[in-house]
Structures are given as C-alpha cells and as structure tokens.
Amino acid sequence: MALWVDGLCINQRHDEEKSAQVSLMSEICRKATMVTLYAAKEGAVSDGALELARKCCKWLDSHIDDDPEEWTPKLANPESLVELGFPPEGHELYAALRHMFSLPWSRKAWIV
C-alpha cells in the first residue's frame, strides 16, 4: 500500500520541487484506489457541509449517464431539489457548503 500525503510529500517552500510534484497530482489521484481529503485544519468545515457535498456527488454520479437536459432543470429549481431529498432553499447547509468551497484548498485542481 502506498500513501501520499500532499502536505508532507511536497515541500511547500521549494517552488521548483512543488511545481514538479503538483504536475503529478492528476496522475496520482487518477491511479489511486481511494482519495481522502482531510480538511480539519481549516476549522470551520462542518460535518453537514461535507455530508451535503457527499449527497450531491452521489446524486450526480447516479445520473452521470442521463441526458443533462433532463436533470439540469431539476438542480436549478429549489422545489425540485427538496423533492430529490436536498435541504430547502436558504438552509444553513448551503452557506456551510459555500464556505467550504471558499477555502484555499478547494481551489486545487485535484480537489474538484
């Protein structure tokens, strides 16, 4: 078993090494059996935000082969989202999710 820890395996203070390692991240993640994100250091990432992100990913994954023209309107309509089991518009979990994706680590290409 190989374990890659971004924060430990990449010398963040050495630009040349960091650049070389970052260019490998796509391949590392693509070949991985499992990729886990640990965001606790950032503090205010709530369990609810992570669960909502997980639920969104699971729903999208189950519809990946469907015609986007069929499911895109459902995601754009707050009432349809509730029917799909998501929280109602304005729920605090959406603010928590927006906060989570505003954190610096969420902008790394291999996170999205």
C-alpha positions in Angstrom: 0.0 0.0 0.0 1.3 3.4 -0.9 0.2 6.5 1.0 0.6 10.0 -0.5 0.1 13.0 1.9 0.2 16.2 -0.1 1.1 18.4 2.9 4.0 16.1 3.8 5.2 14.8 0.4 5.5 18.3 -1.2 8.0 20.8 0.2 5.7 23.8 0.1 8.7 26.2 0.5 10.7 24.9 -2.5 8.9 26.3 -5.6 10.8 24.0 -8.1 10.0 20.8 -6.2 6.5 22.0 -5.5 5.9 22.6 -9.2 7.3 19.2 -10.2 5.1 17.4 -7.6 2.0 19.3 -8.3 2.3 18.3 -12.0 2.0 14.7 -10.8 -1.1 15.2 -8.7 -3.6 14.4 -11.5 -1.9 11.1 -12.3 -1.6 10.2 -8.6 -5.3 10.8 -7.9 -6.4 9.1 -11.2 -4.5 5.9 -10.3 -5.5 5.9 -6.7 -7.9 3.3 -5.4 -9.2 5.8 -2.8 -8.6 9.5 -2.3 -9.4 11.2 1.0 -9.5 14.8 1.7 -8.6 15.9 5.3 -9.8 19.5 5.8 -10.0 19.7 9.6 -7.0 22.1 9.8 -9.2 24.7 8.1 -11.5 24.7 11.0 -15.0 25.7 10.1 -15.8 22.9 7.6 -19.0 21.4 9.2 -20.0 17.8 9.0 -23.2 19.0 7.4 -21.4 20.7 4.6 -19.3 17.5 3.9 -22.5 15.4 4.0 -24.3 17.7 1.6 -21.3 17.6 -0.8 -21.3 13.8 -0.5 -25.0 13.7 -1.2 -24.6 16.0 -4.3 -21.8 13.8 -5.6 -23.7 10.6 -5.1 -26.8 12.1 -6.9 -24.7 13.3 -9.8 -22.8 10.0 -10.0 -26.1 8.1 -10.2 -27.2 10.4 -13.1 -23.9 10.7 -15.0 -25.2 8.7 -18.0 -28.5 10.6 -18.1 -29.1 13.4 -20.6 -28.1 16.6 -18.8 -31.0 18.4 -20.4 -33.3 16.2 -18.2 -31.6 16.7 -14.9 -30.1 20.2 -15.1 -33.5 21.9 -14.7 -34.2 19.8 -11.5 -31.0 21.1 -9.9 -31.9 24.7 -10.9 -35.3 24.5 -9.3 -35.4 24.8 -5.4 -38.7 22.9 -5.2 -37.3 20.0 -7.2 -34.2 19.9 -5.0 -36.4 19.4 -2.0 -38.3 16.6 -3.8 -34.9 15.0 -4.5 -34.1 15.0 -0.8 -32.0 18.1 -0.6 -32.5 20.9 2.0 -34.8 23.7 1.1 -33.5 26.9 -0.4 -31.9 29.2 2.2 -31.0 26.3 4.5 -27.8 26.9 6.6 -26.1 23.9 5.0 -25.8 25.8 1.7 -23.9 28.6 3.4 -21.7 26.0 5.0 -21.1 24.4 1.6 -20.3 27.8 0.1 -17.9 28.4 2.9 -16.2 25.0 2.4 -15.6 25.8 -1.3 -14.3 29.3 -0.5 -11.3 27.8 1.4 -7.9 27.8 -0.3 -7.6 24.0 -0.6 -10.8 23.8 -2.6 -9.2 25.6 -5.5 -6.6 23.0 -6.1 -7.2 21.2 -9.4 -7.1 17.7 -7.9 -9.8 18.5 -5.4 -12.6 19.3 -7.8 
